[in-house]
């Protein structure tokens, strides 16, 4: 395909257009972040590809962002995002890590082997629901699976209206099942753990080897981490494909609504419990526990719901404490600076 794309082909929408003044629309250049390195981001504009050096005063960027540049190519501002995937940074670091922005559909990729994990899929679903992006479950490695139906049935048990597509990532005809979401101007993001076949699937969709792939370990069906950066690729169908590295750890933060939507049957029942602060353990009048005892709800699902709610509450509180400390430190620095200036003036 050509290296020059119109704004609509890049995913431009009225949502972004409405953020510009007439003067900005006539004089400035808008570009979409298609890849990012440590101190450099690369933008695709309707004039071609441009690079922008990241300086201290700039905000955090995510692949998928739209950025406004002046006539000389200098940074003006970041446009408001209509969707943003982020997580608590891995490990003990108290910060958020941006994953991808301005996504229309998220493909949650899971392999149909020993590594298939409903708890992990629910974690990704909570993130998608919190962001307001349509989730589609893509089940890979159908060529090595004797009974794909057992996996799609498990997905249907989570949500009857949730789309689940089984594919052989090595087969071009098989991955064409995803064409309905990969249309011109629409951005699809791939989320999934390391080794579920995302890189192979992406290479087949693009018709070329843009992502390095590794074989899985035979003893536990787990793959080795291959993709190490985020980037947007242009599909022959006109769609935009945003790849993300496989995540060994996806910590949720500020995601209560997404968790509640993912486990809507539990949250709906919880409203009918006798006590508003019911923990769904041994409290009298617990409608959720009654549903579990009758087999209407799986015990595993309740356990994961409670785990994810506690996790996101804890992480959000931790992040809020850090921001409060940073604000307090900033006020102290400004106070000391002002005091020094006053002494110099006297």
N, C-alpha and C positions, 0 to 999 in steps of 0.2 A: 504494500500500500504506500501511498505518498507520505512524505514526512510533514506535509502541511495539511492541517485539518481546520474545518470551520468550528466556531465555538459550540454550535449545537452538536457536532460530532464528538466534541470533547466533554459533553454532558452539561452544557450551559442551560439554565432554566430561568423562567420568569422570577423565581425566588432570588436569584443573584442579580438579575437586571434591575429589580426594584431597589437594590441597595446603592445604585450609582446615580450621581447627579448627571444632568445632561452634559455638563462640561467634562466630567470624567469619562462619559461614554464616547465623547468626540475626541478627546485629547490623550487619554491614558490607554494603557494596554493591559488586558486581563490575561492571566496565564494560569494553568492548572499544574499543580505539583505532581509530576509523574515519577520522580525518584528523589532520594535524599541520601546524602553522605554526611559525615560528621559535621562539617562546616559549610556545606554547599547543598543547595537544592536546585533541581532542574525542572523547568517549567515548559509546558507545551502551550504555545499561543497560536493564533490564526496566522501568524507570520513565520512560524517555525519554532525551534527549540531555543530556550535561553537558560542561562544559569544565573543564580543569585547567591552571593556570599552571605552567610548568616552572621549577623553582628549581635552584640550583647543586648541592644535595645529592642530587638525583634521578639515577637511572641514565639511560642513553640509551634512548629508546623507539623502537619501530617500529610502523608501522600493522599492526594485527592482534594486538597485545599485549593481554593481560588484566591489569587493574589493580584493586587492592583499595582502596576508599575507606571512611572512617569515616562515622558518622551525619551529620556536618556537611559531608561532601563533600571532606574533606581526604585527601591521599595517605597510604596506609599502606605498600603494597609492590607490586612487580611480580611476577606469577606466573611460574613457570618455563615456558619455551616448549618445545613439542614439535617445532617446526621453526623455523629462522631462516635467511633468505637475507641474506648480507652480502658485501661485496667490499672490496678495498683502495680507499680513496678515490682518485678520479681525480686525475691530475696528479702532482706531486712530494710531496704531503702524505703523511706517514707515519702513517696511521690507517685504521681500518676504517669503512665506511659501512653502516649497517643498511638493508636494502631492504624486507623484509616478514617477518612472523612468523605462525606457527600456520596454515600453508597445507596443504590436503589434496591439491590438484592444481595443477601449474604448466603453463600453456599457453605454450609457446615459439613465438612468432609470427615467421614469415618469409614474405616475399612471393615469388611465383613469377615473377620477372623477373631483370634483370641484377644485382640486389642479393642474390640467393640465394647463401648462403655456408655450405658445410659446416663449415669451421673455426669459424665463429662459432656455429653450432648445437651443435657438440661442446663449445664453451666453456660454453654455457648448460646443456647436459646434465651436465657435470661438476659444476656448481653444484647442480643438482637432485639428482643422485645423492649428493653429499656431505651434503645436507640430509635425504635419505630421503623426498623427496616425489615422487609419481608424475608423470613428465613426459609431456606430449602435444604433438606437433608440429602446429601449426596453420598451414597454408599458405594464404595469402590471395591475392586478385586472380585467382581462377580465371576470372572473366569476361573477363580480358584475356590469358589464357594459352591457346595453341593445343594444348598437349600437357602437361596436368597430370601424366600418368603418369610422365614423365621425372623429375619432382621426387620423387614418392612412391617411385619405385624407388631413388633415391639415398638416401632416408631408410632404406628397408628394408636397404640395404647396410650401414648403420651398425649396425643391430640389428633382426633379424626380428621381435622382440616389441615394438618401439617403435611406438606408435600415431601415425599420421599422417593428418590430416583436411584435405581441401581445401575451401575456402569462398569464396564471393563475399560479402565483408563488407557489401555494400549490400543483400543479399537476405535477408529474414527467414527464409524457408524453408530457405535454404542454411545459415545459422548454427545452425539447430536441430539440426544434427549434433552440436553440443556439449552438448546437453541432458543426456546421460547423466552428465556430470560436474558439472552445475550444479543439484544437488538441494538440498532444504532442509537448512540447517545445515552445508553443506559450503562451504569457501572455496577459490576458484580464483584464482590470481594470473596476471597476464599479464606476460611478460618478452619483450623484443625490442628491436631497434635502432630508432632514429628512422626514421619513414617507412615502416614495414612494414604499416601499416593498422590498428594496434591501436586507435586512437581511433575510427575508423569502425566497427570490429567491436564495440567496447564500446557505442557509440551504438545500433547495431542490436539487440544483445542486450537493452539496457535499454528500447528502444522510445522513446527520447528523446535529444535532443542535449545530453549532459552534458559531452562533450569536444570542444574545438575541433579542427577538422581542416584540413589544408593539402593541396594537390595536390603530386605529385612533380615533380622536375625531369626534363624529357624527355631530357636528354643522357645521364644515367647511371642513371635510374630510382631515384635516392635521394630520400627524403622529407625534409621539414623537421621539426625537433623541435616537437611540439605540446604534449603533456602535460608539465606542469612540477611536479606534486606527486603524492604517493601518497594514495589514498583508497579506502574500501570503499563499494560500491554494492549495493543490494538488488535482486535479480532477481525477476521475477514468478513464477519457478519456486520461489522460496524460497532459492535459492543466494546466496552472497555473492561478489561480484566485486571483487577487489583490483587496481587498476590501478597501474602504476609508470611513471615517465618512461622514454622511449626512452633507451638507454644508448649513448653514442658510444664508451665505453671500459668494459670489464668486466675488471678485473684480479683474478685469483684469488689467494687466500692461504689456507694451511692447508686444502688441498683435495686432498691426495694420494689418499685413498680414492675420492673422486668421479671423479678423472681415471682411476684404475685401473679403476673399474667401467665408465666410458664406453668405454674401450679394452680391454675384458676379453680379447679374442682375442690382443692383443699381450702383456698381462701374463701370461696363461696360458702362452704360448709362451716368454716370457722366463725362466720358472722352469726351463726345460729347456736353457737356454744353458750352455755349458761353464763360463763365469766368472760368478760372482754379480753382479759389478759391470759386466757387459757393457753397452757403450754402443750396441750394434747398428749398428756401422759396418763395420769390417773385421776384427773379432776372429775367430779360428778357433773353430769350433763354435757359431757364433751361429745359433740356430734361427729367430729373428725375421728375420734377413737372408735366410736360405734361403727363408722363406715369401714374402718380397717378390720375390726372384729368380724364384720359380715362379709369381708372379702371384696367390697366395692372399691377400696383404695389399697394399693400395695404399701406395705410397711417401708420398703426401700424408698419409695417416692416421698413419703412424709419425712423420713430421716434426712434425705437430701435437701428437701425444702427448708427444714429447720437449720441445717448446716449452712446453706447458702445465705439465709436471712441473717444469721448470727455473724457470718463472715463479712458480709457487706456492711453491716452495722458497725462492726469493730474497725474495719478498714476506713470507713468514712469518718468515724470519730478520731482515729489516729491522724488522718490527713487534715481534719479540721484543727486539731491541736497544733500540728506543724504550721499551718497557715497563720494561726493566732500568734505563735511564737515569732514567725517571720515579721508579722505586722508590728509586734511589740519591739522587736529588734530595730526595725526601720524607724519607728518613732524615736527610739533612744539615739540612733545615729543622727537623725535630723536635729534632735534637741542639743546634742553635744556640738554638732557643727554650728548651729545657731549661736550657742554660748561662746564658742571660740571667736566667731565673727563679731559678736558684741564686745568682747574684750579687746579685740584689735581696734575696733572703732573708738573705744574709750582711750 
